[in-house]
Amino acid sequence: MALLFKSHLDDPEAWRRALLALEPDLDFRVWPETGARDEIEAALVWAPEPGDLARYPNLRLIASLGAGVDNILSDPDLPAEVPITRIIDPDLTRQMSEYALTQILRFHRRMDDYERQQRAGVWRVLAQPLTAERRVGILGLGVLGSDLARKLAALGFDVAGWSRTPKEIEGITGFTGEEGLEGFLTGTEILVCLLPLTPETEGILDKDLLAALPEGAYLVNCARGEHLIEKDLVAALDEGRLAGAALDVYRAEPLAPDHPFWAHPKVIVTPHCASVTTPASSAPQFLDNLKRARAGRAPSNLVDPSRGY
Amino acid sequence: MALLFKSHLDDPEAWRRALLALEPDLDFRVWPETGARDEIEAALVWAPEPGDLARYPNLRLIASLGAGVDNILSDPDLPAEVPITRIIDPDLTRQMSEYALTQILRFHRRMDDYERQQRAGVWRVLAQPLTAERRVGILGLGVLGSDLARKLAALGFDVAGWSRTPKEIEGITGFTGEEGLEGFLTGTEILVCLLPLTPETEGILDKDLLAALPEGAYLVNCARGEHLIEKDLVAALDEGRLAGAALDVYRAEPLAPDHPFWAHPKVIVTPHCASVTTPASSAPQFLDNLKRARAGRAPSNLVDPSRGY
């Protein structure tokens, strides 16, 4: 039996090395060179071709190469009976919190304003909001959001989180569901999106949501490009209602050369680099799940397709 | 008896309000309107005029408005018998660690490179050093340096510290004294200076020290401008040995309009804003020390002039 690998983002040779170091007999095949289709027992994938996963009759595990599975669940022909897993890796979480912290601290300490002053040769100490009074709001309190929330609280920030179902995290003000969203947004000066992409969260960062933030707020989106209505963000920045945005994800990646984000003075563009799966760190959990699937046991980090994560 | 206030950086009215809110009878005088000199019992100062503090016969407390006292000890006519205190304020410490973290994360996550890419419209994920393998080295493990060290270690960095006398901090690799400096520098990829300014540390960030860092290292100086030989830094950056520097302090402040730092593409200039004393937060410790001085007791946060801090 064999493993099928497919991703346009991840390096197959790095994964081959990491997996074979742990299981030397693994039959590792890189799409489209699948060999006999009935020999494929597991798929380790990012954004597989729609319809492709339905073509392996003996498939018993579909593993996403990332923390999100929207890249898999969007396939209308997905075989319903095969378990789907995602990577929940302490190192992925750590990378994501670190990226968000980097951008939050930059905005909090007004480094965008200081860089503008430097370009103009201006020496002036700017009013600095107190950390304890700086409200950072996190959309999504899953594994990623709750890790970031704890790290921000440890640094002394006033942290709030919004989640679909109630979550209790010490020191974090929690808001829940549709009815909690406005109260959450009204108090949020730096908004970080760490939601999973589902039909409910697609386009959530729109005109209305951005308008509910206080004047001069900042946005950090390191979840999925599809969370954001990009033209609504540009409008909010241009009208001066938002002070800045740091974006790692986009509706279309790579970002088109003529996209307005590139040259926008209030937008920081990074190329989907916030958190990158490292084969050495994530290979063990995939192999463990492969063993469980072979033994007919439930894998860890199992996705509920009806929930979307 | 009266209190004399003098600073070109701090707002006398904010201090007056904060002190009088706690001690309404305080006779608060702002230099040069000192009134009768023999009525001055305490001086709350930043960079007093050399020779001035010797002119108050009943002075029994000299309090620096900041964490450093080089601005006072540089006075050759300082009255030797009057105790000198400095501000050790959890909020000053927190601000300083936050500033350093902001700059360290920016360099660690290669935001300078990503900003260059953005300006050129380039979409490319850059190699990201692992946090656990990223060595941040802190010069000075006093109140400020050790707070930063702990926060960096909590975020997963490989942290080392260098101090005059041995310091034990859990999870931090310690180096001590002249003989430990080279080993400390050789392994440091991001160097942060948080030393007090003393005759021993003046000019410590020179050509030789910068040359001992590995190729591509970064410098963050948020201590004192006099720690750095500024032309040596420009040379190290221009020759490509150093990758970047974030500076908050300078030999002459405000930074002269024609200073090469302003326009240097690898230098971040901030206007001595890393950590600003807030009257409300620091007034209580000054008043407590004034009470102690009146009672003939030793004040807290007492400076040892022979050590320089």
Contacts between the chains, C-beta under 8 A, distances in Angstrom:
chain1	res1	chain2	res2	distance
A	94	B	131	6.7
A	94	B	156	6.0
A	95	B	128	7.8
A	95	B	131	7.9
A	98	B	105	6.9
A	98	B	108	7.8
A	98	B	109	6.8
A	98	B	131	6.5
A	98	B	155	6.9
A	98	B	156	8.0
A	99	B	109	6.4
A	101	B	101	7.9
A	101	B	105	6.1
A	101	B	155	7.7
A	102	B	105	4.1
A	102	B	106	6.3
A	102	B	108	7.8
A	102	B	109	4.8
A	102	B	111	6.5
A	105	B	98	6.9
A	105	B	101	6.1
A	105	B	102	4.1
A	105	B	105	6.2
A	106	B	102	6.3
A	106	B	106	6.7
A	106	B	111	7.6
A	108	B	98	7.8
A	108	B	102	7.8
A	109	B	98	6.8
A	109	B	99	6.4
A	109	B	102	4.8
A	111	B	102	6.5
A	111	B	106	7.6
A	111	B	268	7.7
A	111	B	270	7.9
A	114	B	268	7.7
A	114	B	269	7.7
A	114	B	270	5.1
A	114	B	271	7.6
A	114	B	273	7.6
A	115	B	268	7.3
A	117	B	271	7.5
A	118	B	262	6.4
A	118	B	268	7.1
A	118	B	269	4.7
A	121	B	257	5.8
A	121	B	262	5.2
A	123	B	253	7.9
A	123	B	254	3.9
A	123	B	255	6.0
A	123	B	271	4.6
A	124	B	271	6.2
A	125	B	271	5.4
A	125	B	272	7.1
A	125	B	273	4.6
A	125	B	276	7.1
A	126	B	273	7.0
A	128	B	95	7.8
A	128	B	273	6.9
A	128	B	276	6.9
A	131	B	94	6.7
A	131	B	95	7.9
A	131	B	98	6.5
A	151	B	155	7.2
A	154	B	154	6.8
A	155	B	98	6.9
A	155	B	101	7.7
A	155	B	151	7.2
A	156	B	94	6.0
A	156	B	98	8.0
A	253	B	123	7.9
A	254	B	123	3.9
A	255	B	123	5.9
A	257	B	121	5.8
A	262	B	118	6.3
A	262	B	121	5.2
A	268	B	111	7.7
A	268	B	114	7.7
A	268	B	115	7.3
A	268	B	118	7.1
A	269	B	114	7.7
A	269	B	118	4.7
A	270	B	111	7.9
A	270	B	114	5.1
A	271	B	114	7.6
A	271	B	117	7.5
A	271	B	123	4.6
A	271	B	124	6.2
A	271	B	125	5.4
A	272	B	125	7.1
A	273	B	114	7.6
A	273	B	125	4.6
A	273	B	126	7.0
A	273	B	128	7.0
A	276	B	125	7.1
A	276	B	128	6.9
